């Protein structure tokens, strides 16, 4: 959504919008998204955090036949 809105703004208009977004960390994140300027380190950290979340969900869901109810007999996973 941020990128879609930013595509329709000039650089100056985007800066004006970003100045109105508190806190500074949030406006910096929006600027990164709008400009599609994520660093490899940011992408790697996001992938790591996603992996931690998926592993946590796997552990929580492992104790029950959550996928397709009690009919599901095989092991299902959230990992690709």
C-alpha positions in Angstrom: 0.0 0.0 0.0 2.8 2.4 0.9 4.6 1.8 -2.3 1.4 2.2 -4.4 0.7 5.6 -2.8 4.3 6.7 -3.1 4.4 5.9 -6.8 1.9 8.7 -7.4 3.9 11.3 -5.5 6.8 13.5 -6.5 9.9 13.3 -4.4 9.0 16.5 -2.6 5.4 15.4 -2.0 6.7 12.1 -0.6 9.0 13.9 1.8 6.1 16.1 3.0 4.0 13.0 3.7 6.8 11.3 5.5 7.4 14.3 7.7 3.9 13.9 9.1 4.4 10.2 10.2 5.4 9.8 13.8 7.6 8.3 15.2 10.8 8.9 13.2 11.4 5.1 13.0 8.0 4.6 11.3 8.6 7.4 8.8 12.1 6.0 8.0 10.5 2.5 7.4 7.9 4.0 5.1 10.6 5.9 3.2 12.5 2.6 2.7 9.4 0.8 1.5 8.4 3.7 -0.8 11.8 3.8 -2.4 12.3 0.0 -2.5 15.7 0.6 -0.9 16.0 -2.3 1.6 19.6 -3.4 2.2 20.6 -7.0 2.0 21.1 -6.9 5.8 17.5 -5.7 6.3 16.2 -8.4 4.0 18.3 -11.1 5.8 17.1 -10.0 9.2 13.4 -10.0 8.0 13.9 -13.5 6.6 15.5 -14.6 9.9 12.5 -13.2 11.9 10.1 -14.9 9.6 11.8 -18.2 10.1 11.7 -17.8 13.9 7.9 -17.1 13.7 7.3 -20.1 11.4 9.3 -22.3 13.7 7.3 -21.1 16.7 4.0 -21.8 14.9 5.2 -25.2 13.9 6.0 -26.1 17.5 2.6 -24.8 18.7 0.6 -26.6 16.0 2.6 -29.9 16.2 0.5 -31.1 19.1 -2.8 -31.3 17.2 -4.2 -32.2 13.8 -4.7 -28.6 12.9 -4.5 -28.9 9.1 -7.8 -30.2 7.7 -9.0 -31.3 11.1 -8.9 -34.9 12.3 -8.9 -36.2 8.7 -5.3 -35.1 8.2 -3.0 -38.0 9.0 0.3 -36.9 7.4 2.7 -34.4 8.8 2.0 -30.9 7.4 4.4 -28.0 7.6 4.4 -24.2 7.1 7.9 -24.4 5.7 8.3 -24.1 1.9 
